[in-house]
Amino acid sequence: MSVSTCVRFRHAEEVWAAFPELSAGALYAAGVDAPADTRQRASVHTDRAVARLARGSEGEFPEVLAWRRTFTRMGLRPTQYRSASESLLRRLRKEGALPRIHPLVDLCNAVSVAYAVPVAVLDVDRIAGPLLEVRPARGDETYTAFGGGVEQPAPGEVTFVDSAGRAHARRWTHRQSGHSAVGAPTGRVLVVAEAMHDGGADAVAEVLKTVEEEVAAHWPATTAAAVLTAGTPEFAFGQ
């Protein structure tokens, strides 16, 4: 599947209205298919998270508690359906390391635990444009799990939906689709960071800045990024 000339990413008006505390940002990077060793830099970010976890578990972090409150408001049990950043922090605390998946994904996961903010990385060429929107599901969307099974998000469930009706996440920041997962052939990505805690706007801006710097240090890539708000909710990329 090829991306349209330009894709617009946004959060729907009803998402901003229901969650006015949302802070969000997006980064587009093209040219990340070259081999790269990100282990050293990723470890710098995970070390920062490990140091914080030594002072208290992730369940005490304001960033995590804010997402737990969000999941509760969505009618989900927050200890059953955890945000991606909480799941990574929990794994890091229990196992002392994060799984190695892909150089860029590993780097973004490390940044995610460093800031305790969910960071999604999607293969742009697996997104059907011209729109990728974070919105409540209608119930007719299709979601491909990492195991290959196809699911349908429940009506009202917040998910990332493209113009073909494909869901690229389930339960918002809980679980990303296997369809748009980054792999060896991936050349272009969309990175999305979202926060719900006080000070989230600054955290999201720092996450985007950090990811952009790390991409520039490891790949001959071109990047563009934007912090999103209810007043400026769209980020156009891929042109």
Secondary structure, 3 states (H helix, E strand, C coil): CCCCCCEEEEECHHHHHHCCCCEEEEEEEECCCCCCCCHHHHHHHHHHHHHHHCCCCHHHCHHHHHHHHHHHHCCCCCCCCCCHHHHHHHHHHHHCCCCCCCHHHHHHHHHHHHHCCCEEEEEHHHCCCCEEEEEECCCCCEEECCCCCEECCCCCCEEEEECCCEECEECCCCEECCCCCCCCCCCEEEEEEEECCCCHHHHHHHHHHHHHHHHHHHCCCEEEEEEECCCCCEEEECC
